[in-house]
Amino acid sequence: MAELPDIARREWEFRKTQIAAEAKTLSKRMADQNALNQKAVIAKLKGEMSQEDFEIVKQSVSEELSNIEEAISHLDSERSSMEELVQQSNQQRLDFVQAWRAGGVRQKQELQWALFPEGLSYSMQKRFFEPANASLLQAFRDFFDSLGNVGVPDGI
C-alpha cells in the first residue's frame, strides 16, 4: 500500500506519453479536416464543385470535427481525473471503495487499469474476477499479514 503513490505516478507518466501522442494525432486530423473544409469552400467559390457535393463535404467535415473534439474532450477528462487521483494518492491513503463508488465508467476503468495493469481474469472455480498478476495478489496478502492481529488480542 505504501508503494501505491509511486506505482500510480509511474503508470500515470507512461499514460501521459500515450495521451500526448493521441492528442498530437487528433490535432493533425483536425488540421487536415480544416484544410479540407477550406479547399471545399474555395472549390465552391470557383464553381469547381456543385452545391450537392459541397454540402456532402461540409457535413462529412463537420461530423469528423465533432468526433475529434469529443475524443479530445475524453483525453482531457482522463488527464484531469488521473492527475487528481495521483495528487490524492500523494496526500493521503486512497479510499479505493469510495473512489470506485463515486467514479463514473471512465474513472472506474482508470482505477482498474492503475491497480491491475495486466487485467482481471474470471476464475471459473471461484466464480469471481481476480488479478491476472498473482504477484500483486501476493503483495496484498503479505501486507495484510504484516499488520498482525487487529482488534482484540486473539485477532477476532
C-alpha positions as CSV (number, residue, x, y, z in Angstrom):
1,M,0.0,0.0,0.0
2,A,2.9,2.3,0.8
3,E,4.1,1.9,-2.8
4,L,0.8,2.8,-4.4
5,P,1.6,6.5,-4.9
6,D,4.8,5.6,-6.7
7,I,3.0,3.0,-8.8
8,A,0.3,5.4,-9.7
9,R,2.8,8.1,-10.5
10,R,4.8,5.7,-12.8
11,E,1.7,4.4,-14.5
12,W,0.5,8.0,-15.0
13,E,3.8,9.1,-16.5
14,F,3.5,6.2,-19.0
15,R,-0.1,7.1,-19.8
16,K,0.7,10.8,-20.2
17,T,3.1,10.0,-23.1
18,Q,0.3,7.9,-24.7
19,I,-2.2,10.8,-24.2
20,A,0.3,13.2,-25.7
21,A,0.7,11.0,-28.8
22,E,-3.0,10.6,-29.2
23,A,-3.6,14.4,-28.8
24,K,-0.9,15.1,-31.4
25,T,-2.7,12.6,-33.8
26,L,-6.1,14.2,-33.1
27,S,-4.6,17.7,-33.6
28,K,-3.2,16.7,-37.0
29,R,-6.6,15.1,-38.0
30,M,-8.3,18.3,-37.0
31,A,-5.9,20.4,-39.1
32,D,-6.5,18.1,-42.1
33,Q,-10.3,18.4,-41.7
34,N,-10.0,22.2,-41.5
35,A,-7.8,22.2,-44.7
36,L,-10.3,20.0,-46.5
37,N,-13.1,22.4,-45.5
38,Q,-11.2,25.4,-46.7
39,K,-10.4,23.6,-50.1
40,A,-14.1,22.8,-50.4
41,V,-15.1,26.4,-49.9
42,I,-12.6,27.6,-52.4
43,A,-13.7,25.0,-54.9
44,K,-17.3,26.0,-54.4
45,L,-16.5,29.7,-54.9
46,K,-14.6,29.0,-58.1
47,G,-17.5,26.9,-59.4
48,E,-15.5,23.7,-59.4
49,M,-17.9,21.9,-57.0
50,S,-21.7,21.5,-57.1
51,Q,-23.8,22.6,-54.3
52,E,-24.8,19.0,-53.5
53,D,-21.1,17.9,-53.4
54,F,-20.3,20.9,-51.3
55,E,-23.0,20.1,-48.7
56,I,-21.8,16.4,-48.6
57,V,-18.2,17.5,-47.9
58,K,-19.3,20.1,-45.3
59,Q,-21.4,17.5,-43.5
60,S,-18.6,15.0,-43.5
61,V,-16.1,17.5,-42.3
62,S,-18.5,18.7,-39.6
63,E,-19.1,15.2,-38.3
64,E,-15.4,14.3,-38.3
65,L,-14.6,17.6,-36.4
66,S,-17.2,16.7,-33.9
67,N,-15.8,13.2,-33.4
68,I,-12.3,14.7,-33.0
69,E,-13.4,17.3,-30.5
70,E,-15.2,14.5,-28.5
71,A,-12.0,12.4,-28.4
72,I,-10.0,15.4,-27.3
73,S,-12.6,16.0,-24.5
74,H,-12.2,12.4,-23.4
75,L,-8.4,12.8,-23.3
76,D,-8.7,16.0,-21.2
77,S,-11.1,14.3,-18.9
78,E,-8.8,11.3,-18.4
79,R,-5.9,13.7,-17.9
80,S,-7.6,15.7,-15.2
81,S,-9.1,12.7,-13.4
82,M,-5.7,10.8,-13.4
83,E,-3.9,13.9,-12.1
84,E,-6.5,14.2,-9.4
85,L,-6.0,10.5,-8.5
86,V,-2.2,10.9,-8.3
87,Q,-2.5,14.0,-6.3
88,Q,-4.9,12.3,-3.9
89,S,-2.7,9.3,-3.5
90,N,0.2,11.7,-2.6
91,Q,-1.8,13.5,0.0
92,Q,-3.4,10.5,1.8
93,R,-4.1,6.9,1.6
94,L,-6.6,6.4,-1.2
95,D,-10.0,5.1,-0.3
96,F,-10.5,2.7,-3.2
97,V,-14.0,1.8,-2.3
98,Q,-15.1,5.5,-2.2
99,A,-13.2,6.2,-5.4
100,W,-15.0,3.3,-7.1
101,R,-18.4,4.3,-5.8
102,A,-18.0,8.0,-6.7
103,G,-16.4,7.4,-10.1
104,G,-18.1,7.1,-13.5
105,V,-17.3,4.4,-16.0
106,R,-14.2,6.1,-17.2
107,Q,-12.8,6.7,-13.7
108,K,-13.5,3.0,-12.8
109,Q,-11.6,1.9,-15.9
110,E,-8.7,4.1,-14.9
111,L,-8.7,2.8,-11.4
112,Q,-8.9,-0.8,-12.6
113,W,-6.1,-0.1,-15.1
114,A,-3.9,1.5,-12.4
115,L,-4.3,-1.3,-9.9
116,F,-4.4,-4.3,-12.4
117,P,-2.4,-3.3,-15.5
118,E,-2.4,-7.0,-16.6
119,G,-6.2,-7.1,-16.3
120,L,-8.6,-9.2,-14.3
121,S,-9.4,-12.7,-15.3
122,Y,-12.5,-14.6,-14.4
123,S,-12.0,-17.7,-12.2
124,M,-14.5,-20.4,-13.1
125,Q,-13.6,-22.2,-9.8
126,K,-14.2,-19.2,-7.6
127,R,-16.8,-17.6,-9.9
128,F,-15.2,-14.3,-9.4
129,F,-12.8,-11.8,-11.1
130,E,-9.2,-11.9,-9.8
131,P,-6.0,-10.3,-10.8
132,A,-4.1,-12.0,-13.6
133,N,-0.9,-10.9,-11.8
134,A,-0.5,-13.3,-8.9
135,S,2.4,-11.3,-7.5
136,L,0.1,-8.3,-6.9
137,L,-2.4,-10.5,-5.0
138,Q,0.5,-11.9,-3.0
139,A,1.7,-8.4,-2.2
140,F,-1.7,-7.6,-0.8
141,R,-1.7,-10.8,1.3
142,D,1.8,-10.0,2.6
143,F,0.7,-6.5,3.5
144,F,-2.3,-7.7,5.4
145,D,-0.3,-10.5,7.1
146,S,2.3,-7.8,8.2
147,L,-0.4,-6.0,10.1
148,G,-0.8,-8.9,12.6
149,N,-3.8,-9.3,14.7
150,V,-6.1,-6.3,14.6
151,G,-8.7,-5.7,17.3
152,V,-8.8,-7.9,20.4
153,P,-5.7,-9.9,21.3
154,D,-6.8,-13.1,19.7
155,G,-7.5,-11.3,16.4
156,I,-11.2,-11.8,16.3
